Amino acid sequence: MTDTNDTSARTGSSRRRFLAIGGAATATALAGCSSLFGGDEAAGDGGSGSDGGSGGDGTTGQQGTNVEIPSLSAFRGSGTLVEGRPAPGGTSIQDLPDLSGSLNLYIGGGEGGIYFQFVEMLQEIYPDFEVFASSAASSSLAQTVVEEVNAGSPQADVFWSIDASSLGFVADNDAYEPFSDDVVEPVPSGFRGSDNAWVGVAGRARSIPYNTNELSESDVPNKVADFPDTDALRGTMGWAPTYGAFKSFVTAMRLLRGRDAARQWLVSMREAGTEQYPNEFVVSNQVADGALNAGFANHYYALRVQNQRPNAPIDLAFTEGDAGALVNVAGALQIQGTQKSDLVNTFVRHLLSAEAQEFFTTVSFAYPMISGVEPVGGLPTVDQLNPPDIDLSELSDLEPTLQLMREANVLG
């Protein structure tokens, strides 16, 4: 979940694209009108819910008779890690009010456009729903939102960021409108902003990918502070210090343990022979190849390796209660001044639907944010992880982190 593909761009909808290419990564054709859990059904029976607004531009529509909900396979990714999954729990799209009208969306880049693929799916499901999106780095969009709100001329209704720090920046500058309680309720409190300012829609956990031919899970300490002095890890680990997620990890360590302790940890790891790589996918592949015994990486990189190479000797370990166990989120925020609050709230409820969470979980291997959807690959659920007690929005304070990383001589 990085902004590596960021290019400022205004994206009009491509309403027919979804029907042309099939859903998600499965390229599974839409089999007429189907319920999520019950297989194919007669076309036109898109759900019988009765709640919803009055329809039209900027409002939510009543659950419509023309809505066609694709089958579950359209929302699922593919590969060995996805096979045999149970049907997701949670609120189905067919139980939500229809989306009707237009939204202006600021969306952080990254994930190869996976997030916007889901937006396109929603536009296919709802013929009267249109999204006009602008994409750029999340940090840049956060600045833009605040500047536009302060000038009294917000240009977008929703901000979908890849990280909580950008959402926190907008919230700290009072450039948001709170979500209603029913929007954020499905998500654990640690993954939503105070005053319902924002809500996480997909998570990523810091983790330790390790080579199962060389190590067992018990060889990996449960505190990242112990890593420099662990013989099984000395001279056999890899990291990507220039990577955004790694900087957030160091920022969390600085906030939790203090600046000097964070700098000393970096120096100790460097002196222990930790090798530097350009990104964490490379680190995870090096672990799978046996070039490294272990590394530091977001959890989904090892899953991508496993999905491509099912027999690769790689697994994941997690530390507990420290920066090494950080869980960050991509999330959504309602921009102050929007005249489409009902539609925004319903849109975000769709991002937290069973179908959306299954999509994010099986296509990008993100951690789901609702309890009814299981993570892939036998990972512990998000409530079984033990992340540190930290306000994710504070991770935006990056400059002190970069300074101590330069002092530790780990930025290359």
Secondary structure as UniProt FT lines:
FT   TURN            4..5
FT   STRAND          9..11
FT   TURN            15..16
FT   HELIX           17..21
FT   TURN            24..27
FT   STRAND          33..35
FT   TURN            36..38
FT   STRAND          39..41
FT   TURN            43..44
FT   TURN            57..58
FT   STRAND          59..61
FT   TURN            65..66
FT   HELIX           72..75
FT   TURN            80..84
FT   HELIX           93..95
FT   STRAND          98..108
FT   HELIX           111..113
FT   HELIX           114..125
FT   TURN            127..128
FT   STRAND          129..136
FT   HELIX           138..150
FT   TURN            151..152
FT   STRAND          158..161
FT   HELIX           164..172
FT   TURN            173..174
FT   STRAND          176..177
FT   HELIX           181..184
FT   TURN            185..186
FT   HELIX           189..191
FT   HELIX           194..196
FT   STRAND          198..211
FT   TURN            212..214
FT   HELIX           217..219
FT   HELIX           224..229
FT   TURN            231..235
FT   STRAND          237..239
FT   TURN            241..242
FT   HELIX           244..257
FT   HELIX           259..271
FT   TURN            272..273
FT   STRAND          275..276
FT   HELIX           280..289
FT   STRAND          294..295
FT   STRAND          297..298
FT   HELIX           299..308
FT   TURN            310..311
FT   STRAND          314..317
FT   HELIX           323..325
FT   STRAND          327..335
FT   TURN            336..337
FT   HELIX           341..351
FT   HELIX           354..363
FT   TURN            371..372
FT   TURN            377..378
FT   HELIX           382..384
FT   HELIX           392..396
FT   HELIX           399..407
FT   TURN            408..409
//
